[in-house]
């Protein structure tokens, strides 16, 4: 759908964090923090009363599915769960037709898809906000939860050095966008051939982002405030399992790595974790891990996104 020319986030799509201004990015985080604080204090604002979203899933999901559903319920709204088995888009009917049906019934659409082009086509035709719940290219809602966690942990974002160690996948691409919006320094460590999307990198660097791509994961981690990893084998890449395990030899994060971080450094993982590959179980359950804070903040970040896009409460 078209984006209105004013600063309000109401009726906007959220396919990529790069589509936001820095002010809008921080405004969603602030809205999320405020809503979390109100919930913890026992305040239950029904900001989405009589509001409905459709949740479309091509891929499996625990955190995205649960937190969007719960966020809608806690804010007084309702969610409708749809899967490819239900709607059969691209087979039973076109994405365009699905979009024009849903826009007559719901106030917004959240979709978790294999191809990013599916999301862009859905957003092109749906006259309601479309939210990227994950695609092969980007995972913006995950990074909003992550940066919400970092804001709670450190108080500010623009003085952080973040090391992402692993595959240059959708989460890594959204790290590039989030670091750009936050003004953080990002080091990406990945084997050759597993770099983040070059278009995403170019766009971020054109905006002045401080982003480096390294081959030595320990060099990336040295002195970092945040050490972040993700699975080496994402959904859809299972046939490459052995090749990827060989390529990422030496990238498995253990608690021993944490001594190389800054004195305030923390460990992050967006889950699910493949223990023994990108990290060990001991790393996730270490005292310097904020992994489950990230998972909790998926709920609060989804609330910030939903309120911002469906009500226009946030003004940047």
Phi, psi and omega in degrees: 000158182288152181261127180295153188278001181264184184276350182292141177274356181299136178069014177272150168279154171232086177263332182209143175294339179291344179281349180267159165277166177299322179297320179292321177301310180292328180295321177295319177298316180296319177297318179297316178298318180296317180293322177296315180299316180297318180296316180295332179275000179091006178276130184238072182292127180269064187288341181244031177303134180063027178245140183229139171238150170265134178247114184252128182234118167268335183247160174298154181199136168252299187289313182296313181297313183293315188286324175294319180297311181293320179301315179299316180298313184292336178265008175091005182261192183219145177238146178245120183271125178232146175233170178300330177296329180282311191260329177058041182291147186081349179235297181284320175204166186283157175299322179301316180292321177300315180300315184287337172286308185298323183297339178279346187245326189240167181265347180192164181228130170246128183230139177241108193234163172286304184262136179294331180298331177297318179294316182295324177292319178299314180293327179298324188258339182275130181267032172223161181300139175244129183248132177280106176274356174148138170221177178294341182263319191217157176218067189297323183293327175299316183288332173296318177295320180295315181286335169297317178297318180293323179294321176293321185285317188249346179088328178215164186245334191283355177249014184270146168248118185247130176251119173257120183244114179147205184289139176281065188263199181298321178294317178298316178301319178287334171300317179302313180294318182293317179298323178298314181293324185274342184080019179275158175268129184239126172250127179249123177248120180207154176293158177300136183096356181235029181290159173296168182303126184296327178293320177297316179297314181300315181297320180293316180293329177294336177269006176089015182292144179264092185228130177235148177244120185241165176253344182259109183295328180289327175296319179296321184285336186301117177076004183287151176275336182223128173246117189236138174222166179214170182300148176279334187240095181281164176303128182103348180247017186300328181292346180260014190306307185293319178299319181290319179299321178291318182296327185263017176302130182094359181259003181284118183275128175238167178303338179299332178294333191294336178293343181271351179283172171297166183298337180258008189296146179232162178251138181227148175207135185278349178066152001287152180261140173256089186299135183094350175254268184287339178198172175257162177298326180296327178292317181295323183262016179284156180296340179267004178273139173241027186301317183277343167294318175302313182298317177298319185286351170302319180298312185287325176293321177298322177299315180299319178295312184296314180296319181296314186277328186265341180238340182074021181301321183278130172237126181265000000 
